[in-house]
């Protein structure tokens, strides 16, 4: 099986896949679509110079489909994957040739936390341990004993319900107070800004773990790509890299725990929602995780989207609306059920990353996102921001043959 076929969805021939390529010839990023049934990538710059603008078009699905089916490919996915093999290049480095980027650009990068009751328990554990992994097993046992009497398990509890209130009261009575109980069991979800615009990394690029962190993990997630009207236009895979020791010390350190160089990975492509692939097709998606260490360590896990405690609509509605607008759209990490507890080194210390870990996140309908873990401080610096993008766009002249629709 070819590498390019391994990263695409199982039904790639029927999928509308949009992404971004770094193009050394023009010196900047180009929106692209995968030509169905091939590994060819067609340039969409004349339809819209950014993915954000493309998804503002009411005819985005029809326009992408026509371009993908009729245009000759500009790049081959196999070539781009070979160029990204070392994962070390900065986005604006032309030396390694064209390669895949994160499939979004001007969208704000948002994330939801504690969207699974099961993962809420892990957040409570982190907090009770004050970021010390050595205490995790003891605290986990105490929390699980407190919840043993709830029929169907905590995962069956609907946030904001009377049952959720009873779970919260039980934990409080056991002295297990936590601010995570409010967002995990209360009426409102946690929504935060994961990373700055244009800072996310794509397939093959290294993800960063700061050298000061000793307890951390990947978070395999389904990510919705939403337009300025609050309508989900597609979905992709994401790794919401997390520092458990930092957040465990204090939830007020969330920015330090979540937003670091190369801490938000997205890709490999955005799969557009259309008639044969509605958003409902992802409500029960299973997202697999595989970590392979240079030390021979292997960890596998799964995030079952069907166990989300809140619907996609409730999460999107909490992020945007009359109270908050995103004129360039946003992406929304929807949270993860997966929290690794398997010991890696010493018994009782659980899992933490090591440099060189290969992290693969995959699902049947969205493909596979693979990144290697490196030290944040030694990764190529992020340089291509909004100013650089505007300068690049100002120097380009989209072909006038295709009429572009103005923003809604």
N, C-alpha and C positions, 0 to 999 in steps of 0.2 A: 504494500500500500504506500502510495506517495505521501510525502510530508504535507503537501498542500491539501490533499483529500482528507487528511487526518484533522486539520484545523477547521474545516468547513462543516456545516450541519449535515446530518445524515441524508436529508432531502435537499441538498444544495441546488440541484437542478431546478427545483421549484421555488427556490427562495429568492427574494429581492434583498441583496446584501450591499450595503453602502459602507464605505470607510474612507480613510485618508492615506495618501502616500507622500513621503518626502521625495521631491523631484529635484535632483541636483541640476538638471538642465535649466530649470527656471529659477532655482534657488529658493524654493518654498513648498508648502503643502498643497496638494491637489485632492479634491473630493473624487472618489472613484466608486464604480459599481463592478461587481463580479459578473462576468458574462456567463449566463446559465449553462451548465454542463461542461464548462471549461475552467482552466485556471487563469484565464485572461482577465485583466482589469482595464476598464474603459475610463477615460478621463471625463469628468462631469463639470469641469470648471466653467464651461460656457452656459450650463444650466443654472449654476449658482457657485460662486467662488468659495463658499464655506458650507459645511454640512448644516450648520445652524440655519442659514438662509434657504438651503434646499428644503428643509423640513417645514419651512414656513409656507411653501407653495401648496395650494389646495390640490394641485395636480401632481404632486411629488411622485406618487406611485406610478402613474401613467408615464410621466416623463422619464423616470429611472428605468422602467421596464423597456420603453422604446429604445433608449440609449444603450442599455445593456444587450439588447437583442440585435441591434443593427450596426453598432459601431465596431470598428476593428480595435482589438486590445492595444493599449499603449505599453502595458507592462505584463509580465507573467508572474503569478504569485510565487512560483517555485524560485524564481530569481530573487525576489524580495526576501523570501525566507532565508535563502543562503546568505544574503547580505546582512541579515540581522542575527546570524548564528552566534556571534560573540556577545551580543546584547550590550556592548559597551559604548556605542556611539551616542553622542548628544543628538538631539532632534535636528539641529541645524548643521550637522557635520556632513559635508558632501563627499568626504573621502571614501566612505564605505558604499556609495552608490544608493539608488532608490531603495526604500524599505517601508514597511508598514508603520503607521503611527496610530495613536489612539484614534478611534473613529469619530470623535466629537471635537469641537473646537471652541466656539464662543458660548456654548451652554455653560451655565453655572453648575458646579459639581456638588450636589447635595446628597445626603445620606440619611437613612432612618436607622435608629438603633432600638434594640430591645423589642423587635417586632415578632419574636417567637417567645412564648412563655418559658420554654426550656432554656433558651439562651439568657433570659432574664436571670435565671438561677445562677448561671456562671458569672454574670455581672455582680450579683449580690456576693458571691464567693470572693471575687476579686477585691471588692470593697472591704469585706470583713477581714481579708488577709492583709490589707493595706499594701497590696502589691507584692507580697512575699509568697512565692510559689511553694515554699516548704510547708505552709500551713493549709494549702488548698484541699488536700484529701480529708483532713479533720473537719474543716468547715463544710465541705460538700456533704459529708455524712450527716452532719447535724441538720442541714437544710433539707436533705432528702427525707430524713426521719420526720421532720415537721410536716412535710407534704404528703406523707404516705396515706393519709386517710381520705384523700380526695378522689372520688370515683372518676375513672377515665384519665387520671393524671392531670398535671397542671397544664399540659398542652391543649386540653379540651376546654379550658376556661376562656370565655369571651371577655376581652377588656371592657371595663365600664359596667359590667353586669353585677348583679347581686352576688353571684358566685365568686367573681373576682374580688369583691369587697371582703368576702369571708376568707379567701386565701390571704389577702393582705393582713387582715386582723390576726389570723393564725401565726403568720410570720412575725408580726409585731409583738404578739404575746410571748413568743419564744426569744425575744430580744434581738431579732434579726432585722431591725429597722434598716431600710436602705432607700435612697432616693430613686433607685431603679424600679422599686415597686410601683411608684406612681406612673411612670411611662410604660411599664410592662402590663399593669393591671388597670390603670385609670383610663379616662375617656380620650386622652390626647397622646399621640405617639411622640417620640423623640425625633426631631428633624434638625440636622445641623449641616453646616457647610464643610464638606470633606476636604476640598482643595481649591486653589485659585483656578480661574479660567485659563485654559491652555496648558495646565501643569500635569494632566494625566498622561500616563505612558501606555503604549500599546504592546502588541504581541512581540516577544523576543527581546524587549528592553528590560534591563535589570530593575528590580524593585528594591527600595532601600529600607534597611533597618538601622537606626542610629546606634552608634557604638555604646551609648550609655544604657541601652535597654538589655535586660537579661531574661525577660519573660515576654514573649510576643508570639503572634500567630497570624496566618492568613485568614481572610473571611471571604469564602466563595459566595457570590451573590448574583441574583438576577437584577439587572439595572434597566429601568425604564428611561426612554429618551422622549422628552415631553416638549411640545412647542410652546410658543408664547401665550396661546389661548388655554393652556392647561390640558391639552389633548395628547395622550401618549401616541407617538407616531412609530415607535419601534422599540426594540429591546436589544441588549447586549449582555455580555458577562463582565463581572467586575471582581477585583480583589481589593477589599477595604482593609489594607494592611493595618494591624492594630498592635499597640504596645500595651500589654495587659498590666505590666508592673507600673506604668505611669498612670493609666486611668484608675488602677486600683488604689493608688495613693490618694487621689481626689478626682471626682468627676469634673471639677473645675479645670483640670489639666487636660481636658478632652482635646483641645487644639494641639497640644504637645504630643498627645498619644496618637492622633489621627493624621495630622497635616505636616508631613516632612517631605523632603525631596524624593520623588518617585514612590510616594506612598499610596497612590491611586492608580491602579491598572484597569484598563478597559479594552474590550475587544473580543475576538479579532475584528468583527464587523458589526454594524447595526443591522438587524433584520427588520425590515419595514413591515408594519401591519397592513394587510390588504385582505381582499375577499377570501382568499384561500388560506390565510394565516391571520385570524383575528387574535386579539389580546387574550381571549378565553383559552386559546391553545397553550398558554404558558401558566395557567393558574395551578396546574398540578405538575409542573416541570420538576425534574430531579437534576440537581447540579452536583456533579461529582468532583472530588478533589483528590489529587495524588501528589505527594511530596516525596522526592527522591534526593537523599543527601549524598554528598561525596563520601560520607562515612559508611555507606551501605544501608542507612536507615530508610525505611519506607513507611509512610503513613497514608492511609486512604480514609476518606470520609464522604459524607453526602449532605447536601442542603435540600430538603424537600419543601419546595415553594408552597405546596398544598397545605402545609401546616402553619402558614402565616396567620397570626392572630387578628390581623386587619386586612381588608381587601386592598387591591391596588388603588381603587378609587378613593378610599379613605386616606391612604398615604399621600397620594397626589394632592388631594384636597387640603390636607394639613400643610403641605409645602407651599401651595400657591392659591390664589383667589383674590378676593377684594382686599385681603390683608397683606398680600405680597405678590408682586408681579415680576416676571422674568422676560423682558422684551426680546431676548435672544434664545429663549427656551432654557431648559435645564435637564440634567440627568439625575436620576434618583436611585441610589443603591437602596434596595428594599429590605436589607437585613439578612442575617444568616441564622440557621438553626445549628450550624456546626461550631463547636468549641472544643478544640483538641485537649483531651485529658490523658492520653496515652503517654506513659513515661518514655523519655528519649534517652536520658543518661541515668542519673541517680533515681532510685525508686522514690515516688512521692513528689517529685519535682515537675511531673507532667511534660508537656511539649514546649520547646522554644526553637526558633529558627537558628540555623548556622549558615554562614556565608557559603555560597555555592549550591544551596538547596534549589532544586528545580521544582517549581510549583505549576501544576497544570489544573485548570478549572474547565470543566466541559459539561455540555448538555446536548441531547439529541438534536434540538431545534436551533441552537445558537452556536454550535461548534466548540472550539477549544482555545482557551487563552493560556499561554505558557510564558512564564518569566523566571528568571534566576535571581536569587537573593544576593545582594551585596551590601557593603557598608555605605550608609547614606552619605557619609562625609567624603568618600572617595569616588562616588559616582560622577559622571560628567555633569557639570552645573547646568541648571535650567536657564537658558538665555532667550529662547524664542517666545516672547510674550506678546501682549496685545499690540504694543507699538511696532514690534518687528513684523507682525502679521499685517497691520495696516500699511506699513511701508511696502511690503511685498505686493499686496493687493493693488496699491496705487500704481505700481509699475507694470501690472498685467493689463492686457486688453482682451477681454472675452470676445469671442467671435460673434459678429452681429447677426449671423444667419438664424440664430435661435432666439426667439423672443422670451424674455424672462418676466415672470409675473412679479408685480410689486408686492411688498409685505402687506399682510392683512392689517 
